[in-house]
Amino acid sequence: MTTQLCPICFNATEHCPICNDPNRNKSTILVVERPSDITAFEQTGRYKGVYHVLHGLIPLSPGVSPEPKIPELIKRLQDGSVKKLILGLMPTQQGEATMTQIQQQMQSANLTSIKVEKLHSGKANNN
C-alpha cells in the first residue's frame, strides 16, 4: 500500500488537516525535509503557518537519492500569496546546499519579494 501525499504540501496524508485548516496562515510556509518534521513543529503548538515537505535534500553525490521537491515549492510560491518562507532544514552540508538551491531558484523565478528566513540561524534574508 502506497502512502498518499497531500498535493499541496506533500505531507504523508491524502487529506491534509493543515492545508485544509482555514485558520492556518497560508502566507507563511515552513520548508522541512520529512513528514515527521511536521509532527515535531506541531507539538510545540507555536507555528500557525503551513508546510512544504521536500522528501529529501540535495544529494552530495549525483544519483544517490531522489531529488527533493524544490520545483514544486517554486511553483507553489509563484501564486503570489506567500509572503514569508522559513527554511527549517538542518545546517548540515546537504541542508545548506538545499537551502542555497531554493534561494537560487527563487531568484531565477523573480520571487525576490518573499522574505526568506533560516530557522536554525534566526537570520532573515531578502533574496
Buried (B, 14 or more C-beta within 10 A) or exposed (E): EEEEBBEBBBBBBEEBEBBEEEEBEBEBBBBBBBBEBBEEBEEEEEBEBBBBBBBBBBBEEEEEBEBBBBEBBBEBBEEEEBEBBBBBBBEEEBBBBBBEBBBEBBEEBEBEEBBBBBBBEEEEEEB
